[in-house]
Amino acid sequence: MDKPEKRPFEEVYDEYYEKVFKSVYVRLLHMENTEDIVQDTFVKAMKAYDRYDPKVSSVYTWLCTIATNTLYDRFRKIDSDKIVSLEDYMEAGFEPGSADPELEKLTDGYARSAYVILSRLNDSERNLLSMRFGLEMSYKEMAEVLSSNEKAVGKKMERLLKKCRNIAG
């Protein structure tokens, strides 16, 4: 079997930046923090690109893993800085649905509805949606990242989409 060819990092960046951005934004619902996380993600990815093996995982999966770890690293840093109250998290800008000036810019009814739905989901639910619709990952790729199986991921997505429809009314 031929070894999958590794593309130049610049091509990977150009193709996946927007998808990774959307994926992270869906989880944070905060523009400035999303920009920071995505920037850190691609800096880490660029530094590690020589170690990326396309035989082991797709570039989607690899970038999603880096983005998720970067996001969790940021939350751990906040925790280690002794920010413990909900008010402190909101002040730090990491509480989903916190005062985000981007919501005020959303004039499209669908975008505002999506924002409201996402703000009512927990992090793992937003993570599933970001992988499926932000990064456009297959259930197989999602299962790989989540250390699960396709059937279980499919069931979780089915329940999650039902929950989203219920929130939307």
C-alpha positions as CSV (number, residue, x, y, z in Angstrom):
1,M,0.0,0.0,0.0
2,D,1.4,3.4,-0.9
3,K,2.2,5.8,1.8
4,P,-0.2,8.8,1.8
5,E,1.6,11.9,0.7
6,K,2.1,14.7,3.1
7,R,1.1,18.1,1.7
8,P,3.0,21.3,2.5
9,F,1.8,22.9,5.8
10,E,0.8,26.1,4.1
11,E,-1.8,24.1,2.1
12,V,-3.1,22.4,5.3
13,Y,-3.4,25.8,7.0
14,D,-5.3,27.3,4.0
15,E,-7.7,24.4,3.8
16,Y,-8.4,23.8,7.5
17,Y,-8.0,27.2,9.2
18,E,-11.7,28.2,8.8
19,K,-13.0,24.7,9.8
20,V,-10.8,24.6,12.9
21,F,-11.9,28.2,13.8
22,K,-15.6,27.3,13.5
23,S,-15.0,24.1,15.5
24,V,-13.4,26.0,18.4
25,Y,-15.9,28.9,18.2
26,V,-18.8,26.5,18.5
27,R,-17.2,25.3,21.8
28,L,-16.3,28.7,23.3
29,L,-18.9,31.1,21.7
30,H,-16.3,33.9,22.3
31,M,-14.5,35.4,19.3
32,E,-11.3,36.7,20.9
33,N,-10.6,33.5,22.9
34,T,-11.3,31.5,19.7
35,E,-8.8,33.5,17.8
36,D,-6.2,32.8,20.5
37,I,-6.9,29.1,20.7
38,V,-6.8,28.7,16.9
39,Q,-3.6,30.6,16.6
40,D,-2.0,28.4,19.3
41,T,-3.3,25.3,17.5
42,F,-1.7,26.2,14.2
43,V,1.6,27.2,15.8
44,K,1.7,23.8,17.6
45,A,0.7,22.1,14.4
46,M,3.4,23.8,12.4
47,K,6.1,22.9,14.9
48,A,4.9,19.3,15.0
49,Y,4.2,18.9,11.3
50,D,7.4,17.0,10.7
51,R,6.1,14.3,13.1
52,Y,2.6,14.1,11.6
53,D,2.1,10.8,9.9
54,P,-0.8,10.7,7.4
55,K,-0.8,6.8,7.7
56,V,-1.8,7.2,11.4
57,S,-4.7,9.7,11.1
58,S,-6.2,12.2,8.7
59,V,-5.1,15.8,9.0
60,Y,-8.6,16.6,10.1
61,T,-8.3,14.2,13.1
62,W,-4.8,15.4,13.9
63,L,-5.7,19.1,13.9
64,C,-8.9,18.4,15.9
65,T,-6.9,16.7,18.5
66,I,-4.4,19.6,18.7
67,A,-7.2,22.1,18.9
68,T,-9.0,20.1,21.7
69,N,-5.8,19.7,23.7
70,T,-5.0,23.4,23.3
71,L,-8.5,24.3,24.5
72,Y,-8.2,22.0,27.5
73,D,-4.7,23.4,28.2
74,R,-6.2,26.8,28.4
75,F,-8.9,25.7,30.8
76,R,-6.3,24.0,33.0
77,K,-4.2,27.1,33.0
78,I,-7.2,29.1,34.2
79,D,-7.8,26.5,36.9
80,S,-4.2,26.5,38.0
81,D,-4.3,30.3,38.3
82,K,-6.9,29.7,41.1
83,I,-9.9,31.1,39.1
84,V,-12.6,29.0,40.6
85,S,-15.9,30.9,40.6
86,L,-18.3,31.1,37.7
87,E,-17.9,34.9,37.8
88,D,-14.1,34.5,37.4
89,Y,-14.6,32.2,34.4
90,M,-16.9,34.6,32.8
91,E,-14.6,37.5,33.5
92,A,-11.8,35.5,31.9
93,G,-14.1,35.1,28.9
94,F,-14.3,31.4,28.9
95,E,-17.9,30.8,30.0
96,P,-19.8,29.7,26.9
97,G,-22.5,32.3,26.2
98,S,-20.8,35.0,28.2
99,A,-21.0,38.6,27.0
100,D,-19.8,38.2,23.5
101,P,-20.0,41.3,21.4
102,E,-20.2,39.0,18.3
103,L,-23.8,38.0,19.3
104,E,-24.8,41.6,19.0
105,K,-23.4,41.6,15.4
106,L,-25.5,38.6,14.5
107,T,-28.5,40.0,12.5
108,D,-29.4,36.7,10.8
109,G,-32.1,34.9,12.7
110,Y,-30.6,31.5,12.0
111,A,-27.2,32.6,13.4
112,R,-28.8,34.0,16.5
113,S,-30.8,30.8,17.0
114,A,-27.7,28.7,16.6
115,Y,-25.9,30.8,19.1
116,V,-28.7,30.4,21.6
117,I,-28.8,26.6,21.1
118,L,-25.1,26.2,21.4
119,S,-25.0,28.3,24.6
120,R,-27.4,25.8,26.2
121,L,-25.2,22.7,25.4
122,N,-22.4,21.5,27.5
123,D,-18.8,21.3,26.3
124,S,-18.9,17.7,25.2
125,E,-22.0,18.3,23.2
126,R,-20.6,21.3,21.5
127,N,-17.4,19.3,20.9
128,L,-19.4,16.6,19.0
129,L,-21.2,19.3,16.9
130,S,-17.9,21.0,16.1
131,M,-16.3,17.8,15.0
132,R,-19.2,16.8,12.9
133,F,-20.2,20.1,11.4
134,G,-17.3,22.4,12.0
135,L,-14.5,20.0,11.0
136,E,-16.9,17.9,8.8
137,M,-15.5,14.7,10.4
138,S,-17.1,11.3,9.6
139,Y,-18.4,9.2,12.5
140,K,-15.4,7.0,12.0
141,E,-13.0,9.9,12.4
142,M,-15.0,11.2,15.4
143,A,-14.9,7.7,17.0
144,E,-11.1,7.7,16.5
145,V,-10.6,11.0,18.3
146,L,-13.1,10.0,21.1
147,S,-11.7,6.5,21.5
148,S,-15.2,5.2,20.8
149,N,-16.9,3.3,18.0
150,E,-18.9,4.6,15.0
151,K,-22.2,3.2,16.3
152,A,-21.9,4.9,19.7
153,V,-20.9,8.2,18.1
154,G,-23.9,7.9,15.8
155,K,-26.3,7.3,18.7
156,K,-24.8,10.3,20.6
157,M,-25.3,12.5,17.6
158,E,-28.8,11.3,17.1
159,R,-29.7,12.2,20.8
160,L,-27.8,15.5,20.5
161,L,-29.6,16.6,17.4
162,K,-32.9,15.8,19.0
163,K,-31.9,17.9,22.0
164,C,-31.0,20.8,19.7
165,R,-34.4,20.6,18.0
166,N,-36.1,20.6,21.4
167,I,-34.2,23.7,22.5
168,A,-35.1,25.4,19.2
169,G,-38.7,24.8,20.0
